Amino acid sequence: MSGYEKLSRLIGVYPELAIYRKFSTLCAKMLLYKQAELQHLENELDIISQIDSCNSEKSVFAVSWRAIDKGLMEGGDNLQKQKISEINEKINEYYSALLKARQVHTLAKPGDSDINFLREWLERPDGGDYSIKGVEAEPWKLCRAADLVTLSQSDGRDVFAQSLSDNILPWYHRYFGHRQKGATKSNDGLDNIWEYQVCSLNHPVLPQGPPTDSAT
């Protein structure tokens, strides 16, 4: 098992590794194209409306939607209604794209420890082993870090626990070279993937005041 099959299983077992590009620049370009398309359609509708206003039979279109709709049903030449229908379809697509883009841009950024682990795993011989190559490997490169989002919801870790995960543990593993086994090993065909758990962090250790003298 390798490539996307192995990576998808890894993400399935460890949802915090569900890290993807949001393609901010590409999304902006598509929205701009849709906006430009609607701008042209709006101008075309204005021209058609002006032409119809000079027609004795179609001048009523300016004050009656029913007249516009009826004119098309009777098989007349009704470019105005056709253009309105086209605009209605395109503007719904545009609004849908805007709302979806807004939703994606509200997704959280991945934790440093998660994206660093994923990059390391993709390179390791017992992990991804560089099986995803070329342009398809670009989403996880350092140059794309600002364009990444995670689908994983917050697991409730406090700021202290997150800081420990992102800073202390990577330092420990780098300089001491050992990762202790978790309680269980994945049986999903993901060799050498061990679950990390930070225990006893529900209550931060805070300095205590001097003991009081109960005898006084």
HUURMO-V638391 format. One record per residue. N is the residue number from 1. SS is DSSP state (~ for helix, > for strand, _ for the rest). Layout:
BEGIN
N;SS  N;SS
END
This chain:
BEGIN
1;_  2;_  3;~  4;~  5;~  6;~  7;~  8;~  9;~  10;~  11;~  12;~  13;~  14;_  15;~  16;~  17;~  18;_  19;>  20;>  21;>  22;_  23;_  24;~  25;~  26;~  27;~  28;~  29;~  30;~  31;~  32;~  33;~  34;~  35;~  36;~  37;~  38;~  39;~  40;~  41;~  42;~  43;~  44;~  45;~  46;~  47;~  48;~  49;~  50;~  51;~  52;~  53;~  54;_  55;_  56;_  57;_  58;_  59;~  60;~  61;~  62;~  63;_  64;_  65;~  66;~  67;~  68;~  69;~  70;~  71;~  72;~  73;~  74;_  75;_  76;_  77;_  78;_  79;~  80;~  81;~  82;~  83;~  84;~  85;~  86;~  87;~  88;~  89;~  90;~  91;~  92;~  93;~  94;~  95;~  96;~  97;~  98;~  99;~  100;~  101;~  102;~  103;~  104;~  105;~  106;_  107;_  108;_  109;_  110;_  111;_  112;~  113;~  114;~  115;~  116;~  117;~  118;~  119;~  120;~  121;~  122;~  123;~  124;_  125;_  126;_  127;_  128;_  129;_  130;_  131;_  132;_  133;_  134;~  135;~  136;~  137;~  138;~  139;~  140;~  141;_  142;~  143;~  144;~  145;~  146;~  147;~  148;>  149;>  150;>  151;_  152;_  153;_  154;_  155;_  156;_  157;_  158;_  159;~  160;~  161;~  162;~  163;~  164;~  165;~  166;~  167;~  168;~  169;~  170;~  171;~  172;~  173;~  174;~  175;~  176;~  177;_  178;_  179;_  180;_  181;_  182;_  183;_  184;_  185;>  186;_  187;_  188;_  189;_  190;_  191;_  192;_  193;_  194;>  195;_  196;_  197;_  198;_  199;_  200;_  201;_  202;_  203;_  204;_  205;_  206;_  207;_  208;_  209;_  210;_  211;_  212;_  213;_  214;_  215;_  216;_
END
